[in-house]
């Protein structure tokens, strides 16, 4: 895995706003290379320094092995969720970030 790809994935994850998420495959599309598995490999090896909990599966499942910690972060950020218990997932329809910068009211 080359360093430029790792840097691109981590930079993309750092841009995801609080309360929003992207799926592994969406990040691959955003950076223009790789796929969900390659993004997952980057996140498992290097993702601890970025908001890793904002990266989920395409169905909204939380990062495997870190579900409890991810859920704490997501709740704090008021990320839209649905389901209960082991079926708790991110509401992808409401929480997916499209990669576009947000413009707050009052900005021109």
N, C-alpha and C positions, 0 to 999 in steps of 0.2 A: 504494500500500500504506500503510495508516494506521499511525500510531505505536503505537496500542493493540494492534493485531494483532502487530506486530513484538515488542513487549514481552512479550505473552502466549506467543508461540512460544519466545522466548529463555528466559523463566522456566521453561517446561515442560522444555526441554532441560537447564537447570541442575539440575533435580530428579532426572534419571535417575541412579541410583546407579552407581558404578564396577562394571564387569563385566556390566552390563545395557545394553540398547538399546531404541529404539523406531523404528518405521518412520515415514516422512514422513506417511503417511495416519493413523497412530495418533496422531501429535502433533496433526494437524488435528482429529481427533475429541476429543482430550483438551481442546483449547482451545475447541472448539465452533464453529469457523469455518474456512472455506477447505477446501483439499484438499491432496494431496501436492505438487502443483506450486507452490502458494502457500507452503507450508512450505519447499520447496526454494529458492524465490526469497529468502525471508528468510535461510535458512542461507547461501546463496551471497553475500549482500550484507553480513550482519551477524553471522554465526555464529562468527567467529574468536575471540570473547571467551568463548565457552561450550564445553563438551566436545562439539564438532561430530562427533567420531568415533563418538559413541553414537547417531547418527541414520543409518539405513541404509534400503535399499529393502525392500519387503515380502518379498522373497525372500532377504534377508540380504546383498545385495551392498553393498560398501563405497562411501563417497561418491566419485562419479566424479571422476577427476583427482587424488585424494588418497589412493588406495588404500594405497600403501606407508606413508605417515605414519599413516593410520588403523589399519592392521594393527599397527604398533609400539605404539600406545596401547592397542589392544584386547588384545594379548598381555600387556602390562604389567599390565592390570587383570584378567587371567585370564578374559576373556570367552569363553564356549564358541564354538568355531569348528569348521568341517568343510571338507573339500576341500583341494586343494593348488594351488599355482601361481596361475594366473589364475582358477581355479575356487574359490579360498578365499572362504568366506562365513561370516557369523555364523550359528550354529545358533539360528534364531529360536524354535524350540520351547523351548529351554532358556534363552535369553538375553533374551527379550522382557520388558520391565518393564510391569506392568499399571497403573502410575500410582498405586498404593497405597503409602503409607509403610510402610517396613519396621519391624518391632518386634524388637529384639534380645532374646535370652533374658535373663531377669532383669528385664525391664521390666514394669511393671504397667499 
